[in-house]
Amino acid sequence: MPPPLGASKVPGTANQQPLSVPRGRLKLVIQLPVGSEAASYEVQIRKQDESAIVSGKAQARIEAGITKLLIEIDTRSIQAGDYQIAWRLDDFDWRFYPIQLR
C-alpha cells in the first residue's frame, strides 16, 4: 500500500508500517490521534490515490481519554494486498493509515 519510504504522497504514511488485517466481516476498533472528537466519522478502505473500495460511517467514543472509532466493515470482496484505511470527521481532510489485507 504505501510506496517505498520517502516516496509517499500522503502525509504521515512514509514511516508507518502497515497493520495486518484479515479479510472478512470485521468489527474494528481504531484508536484515533490524541485530541480527536467523539463523533460520527466517515471511513474508507482504498488504494493510494484511488477512490474508496469500501466505505461506511462509524461512531467514535472517548474511553479513558482515548478516542476509539468503532466500525463494522466487510472486506471479503477485496483482494489481499496493500491498502489504506482513511477516516475523516464531517468535511475535514482525510487521515490515512496503511493496512495490509491478508
N, C-alpha and C positions, 0 to 999 in steps of 0.2 A: 504494500500500500504506500508507505512513504517512499519517496525517491531516495537515492543514496544520501548519506549525511552531507549536509551543506548545500544540497540541491533542492530543498523543499521550497515550494511556493506558498505554503500555508504556514503562517507564523506559529511557532511553538511546537511543530511536529518534527523538526530535523533531528533532535536528540532524544526523542521518545521511542522506546521500544514498543512494538505492537503488543497489545494484550490479546492472548489466545482465547477465542470464543467459539464454543461448539455451535454447529448448525442444528436448528430445531426450534421448537416453541420454547421461548426463553422468558424468564422473569428476571430482569436485570435491575441491579441497584447500582447507580452510577454516583460516585462521590464527586460533587461539583467543587470548583475552586472556592477558596475562602471568600466570604462576602456575597456569595450567590443567594438570590432571594428564594423564599418558599413560594412557588407559583407554578402555573402551568407552562410547560416548555414544549417546543416542537423538537422532535428527534428524527434523525435520518441516518441510514447507512448508505454510503456511496463510495464510488471510486474517486480518487483525487481529480478535481476539476471536471466532474461529471454531475449529472442530476441524480436525485435520490433513487435508489433501488427499492428501499423500504422506508416508509415514514409513518409517524404517529405522533400522538400527544401524550404527555406524561406529567404527573404532578410531583413536584419536589417538596420535601418536608425537611425541617431542621430538627435533628435529633442529637442531643448532647453537643450542640454547637457546630455540627457537621450537616451541610445541606446535601441531602440524598435524593436523587431522581429515580423514581420507581417506574419501570416500564415493562410491559409485556410486548414482545416482538417475535415475529415468526421469520426465521432465516432459512427455512427448509428449501425455499425456491432459489436461494443464492448459491452460486458455485463457491467451493472452497477457494480461498485466496486472500489477498491483501486489500483492505478497505479502510474507510474512516467512519467513525461514528461522530455525528455532528449534532449539536443542540444549540438552541437559542431561546431566549425569553422575548416574547412579543416580536417587535420589529428590530431587535438588536442584531448585531453581527453574529454570524455562526462561530462557534468554538468547535475545534476538531481534536480527535484523538485517534491514533492509528490502532486498528484491530486486525487480527488475522482469523478469518473463519476457517474452521477445520472440520 
